[in-house]
Structure formats: C-alpha cells, structure tokens
Amino acid sequence: MNIKKNNEKWHDYRWQLQNRINSIEQVEKILEIRFEPELRGQLEKTIATFPLSITPYYLSLVDAGDYQNDPVFQQAFPSPKELDVSSCDILDPLNEDGDSPVTGITHRYPDRVLFHVSNVCAMYCRHCTRKRKVGDTDFNPTIEHYQAGIEYIANHPEIRDVLLSGGDPFLLEDETIKLLLEKISEIEHVEVIRIGTRTPVVLPFRITDSLVAILKKHKNLWINTHFNHPKEISPEAIVALDKLAEAGIPLGNQSVLLANVNDCSKIMKKLVHKLTAHRVRPYYMYQCDLSYGLEHFRTSVGKGIEIMESLRGHTSGFAVPTYVIDAPGGGGKIPIMPNYLMSWSTNKVVLRNYEGMITTYQEPDNYEPNYCDLNCKDCNLQFKYDQKDNYKPIGLEKLLCDTDDLITLTPMEQAGE
Ligand SMILES: *Cc1c(COP(=O)(O)O)cnc(C)c1O
C-alpha cells in the first residue's frame, strides 16, 4: 500500500483524520483499481446519501488484490445496495429517538442510559445502525446538550450505569472527554461508566498516552470496542488494546454479524480467540438491525445460532459472546441461543451438551426458597435490602416475584390502550 510508505505522520491520529478518504476516486487511486462507469455512477449516488469516510490506516488493511471479498473493504466502502430500501427497513429501528427524554439521552432500561456525546466517527461503517444520523450536521452535541444530559442523569437516582456513545466518544478532544468523565463521576449514584468506541479498530493511534492518562483516573470505567473480523486485530490495534489494558480498563467487544464479512463460525472463532489473547472479552454478537440500507448485510438468525453452537463448549467460556437481537421498536436486546434444556419433569431436567450428549439433572427434593416480601429481618440470607433502592419489579420478574400478585401481562395494544 503506497499511502503508508515513508509517511512519518502515519501514527498521528490527527493526520489520519485530516487525510480521510471520502471520494470514490481516491479509493481507486490508492487501491489501484477502476470501477466500470455504470457502477461508478451508482457509487457516487450512494455516497451522496450515505457519505464515505475511511481513515488511511483502515484502508491500508484492505487486500487490493481481492478487494471485493475483503472484510475491511466491505465494512468501509459503499455498495449501491444501500439505496435499496427494503419493505421492513426502519429509519430508527431501536426507537432511540422515541426513548429519548432529553436530546442525546436514550433511557430504555431502568438502571442505565445511553448518552450520545459525539456525532462523528473516524470511519463511517457501512453497516451503521444509526446511518440516519451519519453526517447529520444539524445535531452536533454542544456544552448545553452535555449539561442537559448530565442534569438528567443527576436527577434520576435509579441510573447507576452511563454508556457514552455516539458517534464515537473518542473523536472528542481529550479535554472534553476528561470533563464529561469528571462531571458524570461527580454524580453519586453513578456506579459504572462505559465508553463505546471503534477507534481501536479504525484509528488505533487515537489511543494516545495522554488519553489513557485521563481514562486511567476512572476506576469504574469500562470500554467496549467493535471488532468484526480477526483481520482487524492488526499490530497497530494490538498496541492500542495493550495501552488500555495496561491502564487497567476492562475491555469488551461488540461485533455485528454481517453477511460476507463474518457469517462463518471459523471466522468468529478466530475473532474471539484473538480478542481474548489481547485481553478483550467478547461481549455481544448482534444480529444486524433493520436500519435503512442494511438488507444486504443481514443474515438469517439461524446462521447466528449455528455460530453460537460452534462456540459454546468448543472454546473457552469467556470467549463466547451473547448473541442478541436488538428488538425492532425499541424493546432492547434479546438474547438468542441454541436450546440446551430439552425437557423437564417434576424433579428432573433433561439437558444436552455441545456434543449432543443427553443428560439429566435431578432437582433437590427439599428445596425451600426463601419467601421474599423485602422484609430482610425475617430472612436467613445475610443481606440488608436498602429501602431507598426503591425496588420495583417489571415484566416477567413482576410475574415471578413474591411481592406482587400480578398473574398476567397483557400487551398494551391488545388492551386497546
Ligand atoms: C445496549 C443498550 C444499553 C446497554 O445494554 P447492556 O445490555 O447493559 O449492555 C443501554 N441502553 C440502550 C438504549 C442500549 O441500546
């Protein structure tokens, strides 16, 4: 790759950002390839709707000799298929805008929020679920947005986990990241802060010593990154991961199952092996969302289950991510896995393992669960429930718990509300 040679600024993340590739022509030049005029026209049309932006580093990972099948190319370079809007595509499939009490905050789960602190990314992933917002210059979070978001979190004592997301939070200046982390840390009820970033994948040089020094101060900080293919775990990416791990930051990875990129159990196994070898715990494997223009990336759910089947039991338990479908309409993440529980009698369960061996587990004859009315005085378990935690069961938990006599859950639409 000629762009990399003799370039002393290659490792400077600002240089990488300033020299991002955003035209079809530049890609042709760098990879020394040529598109047919018709395809070229379609590509131009595609990037007019969904802009193109690739860091020179990420493009340098592409194998120019077989670029059409290259997983890095597939994730970074547009396909005219992006403009084929399928009948089931949804602009905001996760209803993030609907679950947003103040601009930038998505409050979907009881105890945690997503805080969109940045609207820019180092690279525009072609499979982005927030494609609707890519290149949207109308919304660029300002200090006022941050203040409003922080105020919202401060005013909601039930929020114990804040997830900084975007865009990519690491495209903010160090000073802004520092300020956000400090302000959020000042809120007493926030126990955990998470950052979701793809910079270790597409711009590993962003993980500078000065950024790490800022992050390191926060002992409750977790980072999730987004590797989709073992090829992305390059020597440069490994340097970035090492720096974060040496700073004591727990690292996780969220990948997306993508057709023609990683929809293969061997690729996924290789990916989780390489991740764990570099202290990154595979966290989620997402089924591709129903966002606009992603139809060509979607796989069957069966493919995902097949991959999970090939991981669980076959490799280290902590290398196995949870396969989830983020429910269209904003229902949150729903875990999907092969069935291991085959049947059940009054005192015995029948299970099968990863090899297909069928076994039974005998349940105890005399198990007496502690009845729970939140009155810890009368309970044998050593725990003192804190009344100010204000326990409010919802959903299935509410059907199962001892403190609530609800016996059915009725879908709102059925009830005509
Ligand atoms: C994914 C997500 C979270 C975090 O979910 P976890 O399962 O705790 O990782 C929180 N809020 C929203 C809106 C999300 O989409």
PDBQT file of the ligand as one rigid body, heavy atoms in Angstrom, charges set to zero:
ROOT
HETATM    1  C1  LIG A 501     -27.411  -1.570  24.529  1.00  0.00    +0.000 C 
HETATM    2  C2  LIG A 501     -28.056  -0.537  25.295  1.00  0.00    +0.000 A 
HETATM    3  C3  LIG A 501     -27.773  -0.359  26.660  1.00  0.00    +0.000 A 
HETATM    4  C4  LIG A 501     -26.823  -1.265  27.410  1.00  0.00    +0.000 C 
HETATM    5  O1  LIG A 501     -27.277  -2.561  27.432  1.00  0.00    +0.000 OA
HETATM    6  P1  LIG A 501     -26.436  -3.676  28.206  1.00  0.00    +0.000 P 
HETATM    7  O2  LIG A 501     -27.156  -4.933  27.911  1.00  0.00    +0.000 OA
HETATM    8  O3  LIG A 501     -26.454  -3.277  29.642  1.00  0.00    +0.000 OA
HETATM    9  O4  LIG A 501     -25.055  -3.640  27.640  1.00  0.00    +0.000 OA
HETATM   10  C5  LIG A 501     -28.412   0.638  27.324  1.00  0.00    +0.000 A 
HETATM   11  N1  LIG A 501     -29.291   1.458  26.707  1.00  0.00    +0.000 NA
HETATM   12  C6  LIG A 501     -29.591   1.305  25.420  1.00  0.00    +0.000 A 
HETATM   13  C7  LIG A 501     -30.588   2.217  24.787  1.00  0.00    +0.000 C 
HETATM   14  C8  LIG A 501     -28.980   0.320  24.650  1.00  0.00    +0.000 A 
HETATM   15  O5  LIG A 501     -29.276   0.185  23.361  1.00  0.00    +0.000 OA
ENDROOT
TORSDOF 0
